[in-house]
Amino acid sequence: MKTYLPIIGLEIHVELRTKSKMFCGCPADHFGKEPNTQTCPVCLGLPGALPVPNQQAIIWTLMIGQAFNATLNLESKFDRKHYFYPDLPKGYQISQYDEPLCSGGVVTLPEGVISLTRIHLEEDTGKLQHTTLNGQPVSLVDFNRSGVPLVEIVSEPQIHSAATAKTYAQTIRQIIHFLGVSDCDMEKGSMRLEANISLMSINPGSKPQTDPGFIRLPQYKVEVKNINSFRFLEKAINAEIQRQTAILDRGQLPRQETRGFTEVTGTTKSQRSKEAAKDYRYFPEPDIPPLKFTPSQFKTLIPQLPLMPQAYLDLFIKTYDLRPDYAQTLTASPKLAAKSLAAFILAQKQGLDPAALANLMINQKAITVKLSPSALVNLLQSKIKTSQPQSKTTTLMPLVREVLKQNPDLVTKYHQGKVSVIGALIGAVKKLSPSPVDPQTVQQLLTQALAQK
Ligand SMILES: [Zn+2]
């Protein structure tokens, strides 16, 4: 029995939520619209129509590059990628080949750092709808999506498990969501996942060499498409690992091909043999001049990045003392994270404990969604008031006494006039208490107990 190391790279497409399409003035918001109502000669690929790049889409792609610490290229260009499909009326897609807007970059995961190959900008294709018309099976084409700005984020083949692939994709979605440049809705297709999977034979018991500089990639790779949820991504990769393992165990090499994931069976099915780059006959788009920037143009064009999920997490855990899992929950969306931060700042101003407010927000999610930060702080205040008599006499005072007993040096300092030590004493009570406490109440009790000493 051989052992195999999965070699996985992901290609993630996100549609940008610009007002207009990538190369024409048609609205980019195509979801749920009457078919073929948002089209023009450019996005229908009619002869003679000229594409004009969307500046907003270019800036947002650079913003994404910046968020992932990619190199923003001073020179880049659009290329034509040729292939035939009914949803691509021009016979080619305007994409970027050897000179993308952004090169490199990293995605930091708890499992380690995954390097990015590139981040480029292209146009989306139309959409096929397979249905029946007068009892006949037909395929209809809707060109509303044709030409919508699409960003592709390509990772290096540095992912070695389905679980890491899922975390990677979720992290990418969270960061782009926080940038506010795409709604990243997998159900609506505004975020799409593709995985390239192959298996590398390794000697059992030996530590696999996964360093990108040294790794020798397998001679084939299988691309899996049609993955429209994170759960299916994990399933599709595991199914593919199983299928390829069986082939390799028989002493054969899996075919280089594109396969589609079928949700019902949880397996992948061959679609076509995989194209190589040369099959696409890439060449520079003659109707769009190359893009040239200076470093100072990048500075003025690219807006300052908003607070990213990791920055919120650091603030919530380090500054506001939140439990890590609660901090994670409250950074699930940019809206919730911003609201939580505003509420914590307000709570602290009013002498309330942000961590206690976080508990309230997590335990009463339905209320949290509706209330404003100040209403949340008021709610916490009213809860503390009603529970105070009990917590003061029965639970908090013994904790306060215990803390004073454990910190005789701080007590001495306090009596010597160093009143600021009360902060450390409040912290100690907080740590000792099994449930969140209101710092103001603790301070009152501490002052009271210290006066008796
Ligand atoms: Zn158009």
Boltz pocket constraint, residues with backbone or C-beta under 6 A from the ligand:
constraints:
  - pocket:
      binder: B
      contacts: [[A, 21], [A, 24], [A, 25], [A, 26], [A, 38], [A, 39], [A, 40], [A, 41], [A, 42], [A, 43], [A, 44], [A, 146], [A, 147]]
      max_distance: 6.0
